[in-house]
């Protein structure tokens, strides 16, 4: 039996709109169970009975046992990575990276096209495994598999534009050119709520731009991660270029400690902050796609029927387990009461069953299990103690076989409540009345998160005002909770740094190299030409600069110039230490690169890598590993 130190007592008050709803409050003076689970665990990654034995403690470090959150039953055992196996995977990627970088782009694109087709052909398998391990309703799982095809197509059609060489400027003497190169080996630590979307947002552009990928799926979606790998290999992607790393947070930490060239993480702000701290000072390309506290403003001019249908889906889809799910709604006072009544009625019409495999099911369980249940209970209970009104739901469902939380609507909230400040990540939404657009914009921005903001209004001036004031990476007008592959997806503040999707979501996997090329003869690079980024100087500026150049030449040629005497310096012996002077004797053998490389590897000579006092090689003690 799962125990909590704070009891949840249920009462059934008559709500503001006349509906009876299950409410709750926290009694800090008692202890009682809130749920009887046959196999209750403090998380959704459980261990077998064997894990409770001394040998099981060791086995738990080698195997992962995902649990179906709809039934709380084990699905399978997955062997996880150790530091040793992870190091071997990194070494394989390191030895492969130059070869993979040089594979022609067309060959890489053909592999991804085959992968795309395999996804489509195996939609049922991908969807079933995704539903089983995360609890996502099967219809929504299929939507995720099929909708990712548009993203893959975007990457395929635009990667060539990003990687194309850019000739910036050509003159009769030189040429300036910009090329893009892959980062190298990247770590992709991904999320469980949309593992196909989020994983492939990184995997596809990273591979196409020539990077090797170490992909760490969430422990809650490891089966989906393995499916992605299987189809990539079948499509022809080398096993060394893409490798799956399985395990919990410990293996993620080990992954970060490797000499990787980039980290792309999607998850909570707390974990993102730890990753940022771990990588501080290492100058590693870091991209963090974190959480949100997404807000919607409903203006009195809005088409309420359309707006409510859109917002209800934006708040409850995938049981609210999305970084861009609607969590806060601000409504003009004149329509506040009717908006609440209508929103509750729309949400109550969504299909709820305890079987996510049923294609009619809309709500699934909470993937992370009891930790997420307790998080929502704490925020809801705290809000109700401070005067909030429960309009619908409010707790886990009685007699449910898994971690099913009732869709919840809470009104009469304010920003002194934790529920208005902390990310919910569940089927819970709050409603607050405002006096108009100015107050709505102020409250929408009263959060450290900055992912998305929405406005529903028939008045374009109101929409433009909210869009301009919104301190978020994405703004919606008469819509919410949507992502387009053609636009960058980015956050501000606690919502992260960096960009996925859009052209920026391809370019972020590359690093620029500037080439300054001076040919052996005049006109070597052909006709002189400037690209669009080189400005055309106004005629008067050209004349002024020409005159200044003429004055400079005349000044340098003047014998009366008050210049200091000019000296010609002879070679000076500064006595810098050189290890093994004999290496640099005039000898054909010593001039060969092969000889120098061999001498370095054997320890006959050493490079001087710092300014410490010179120590002869013969005095250095070499210890066995």
QUIZI-V760012 format. One record per helix or strand of 3 or more residues. SS is the DSSP state (H for helix, E for strand). FROM is the first residue (numbers start at 1). LEN is the number of residues. Records with the same first field share a line. If there is no record, write none. Layout:
SS->FROM-LEN ; FROM-LEN
This chain:
E->2-3 ; 7-5 ; 23-5 ; 32-4 ; 63-6 ; 166-5 ; 174-9 ; 185-5 ; 212-5 ; 242-3 ; 262-5 ; 285-5 ; 294-5 ; 326-7 ; 389-4 ; 408-4 ; 428-7 ; 452-5 ; 474-4 ; 510-9
H->49-4 ; 54-6 ; 83-19 ; 105-17 ; 123-12 ; 138-26 ; 195-14 ; 222-13 ; 249-8 ; 269-11 ; 304-17 ; 333-16 ; 370-16 ; 418-3 ; 437-8 ; 460-10 ; 504-4 ; 539-19 ; 581-4 ; 593-10 ; 617-3
